[in-house]
Amino acid sequence: MRSMLAQALGILKFVLIGLVVTGYNPFPLLNLQTPSSFTWAINNKMYACLMLFFISNAIEGQLISTGAFEVSFNDVPIWSKLETGRIPSPGEMVEIIENHLRYTPGR
């Protein structure tokens, strides 16, 4: 559901940017009064497009973010944030890698 919402937001983002860049006003066709925010966007194209792009990307990123952080060493998973609920400290990570190097067969 969240990925579909993120995809729809991505499409809407490019449609809105296209409307702003071309200066096309679809509201009179829909018998609606043009919102002042759309008029502002038409008058400030560069700022409006950048704002639309970055804000929608931030929202899309939040929608598709899983929070997963996993580390594998020699195709062996050595850390999973999903299992432990936290991210390891740098010292912990070095220790885990050293332990795997020590106990790797053939070393």
N, C-alpha and C positions, 0 to 999 in steps of 0.2 A: 504494500500500500504506500509506504513512504517513498519507495523508488519511483513509483508511478507519479506521485505528487511532485517529486524532484524533476522528472522528465517533463511534466506539464509546465512547471515553473520555468524550465529551460526554454521551452517553445514560446511561452508568453514573454519571456525576457527578450528574445530576438524579434518577436512581433512588435513589442513596444518600442524597441530601439529602432526598428525599421520605420515605424510611424513617426517617431521623433525626427529621425534623419531626413526623411522625405518631406516632413511638414504636413503630411496628410491628416486631416481631422475627420475621423469616422463618426463623431457624435451627431452632427446634423442629419446624417443618413438614418440614424436610429431615433430621430426626433427627441434628442436629449440635448440639454444645455452643456456646452463644453466646460469641463471642470477647470478651475483656475490653475490647478497644478499641471494640467496638460498644456495650457497656454504658456505657463512659465517654462515647461520643458521645451516647447517649440522655440521660445525666445532664447534659451540657454542650452543649445543642443549638446555641446561638448560636455559640460558639467552634468547635464541630465543623463546622457548616455553612460558616462563613467559611473555615476551614482547607481543607475539601474543595473549595470553590469556587476559591480562589486557587491552591492547589497544582495542581489539575487544569487550570486555565487556563494556568498556566506550562508544564506538560507539553504541552498541546495547542499552545501557541504554538511550542514547540521542534519539535514534529512537523511543523507546516505551514510553518515558516520556510524560505524559499529562499535567503536571504542576498543577494537581488537589491537593488541600489540603482542606479537609472537616472534621469538628468536629461535632460529635453527642453526645448528653447527654440524657440518658434514651430514646434512639431511636428517639430523636427529633433533627433534624439538627440545630445547633446553629451558625455555621460559614462555609462559602464556599468561597475559594479563587477565584473560577471561577465567582462567582457573584460579589464579592467586588473588585477583582483585586489586592488584597494584603493579606499578612499574618498578623494576629492580634498581637499586643504587648502582653507580658505576663500579664501586668496589665489589659488590655482589656479583655483577656480571663478569668481571675479570676472574673472580674466584670460581665461578661456575665453568667458564671456558677453560681455565687451568685444570680443573678437576677432570673435565672431559678429555683434555689432551693427555693427562696422566694415565687415564684408564682406557684409552683408545687402543684396541689390539694392533700389534705390529709396530708399536713405538717403544 
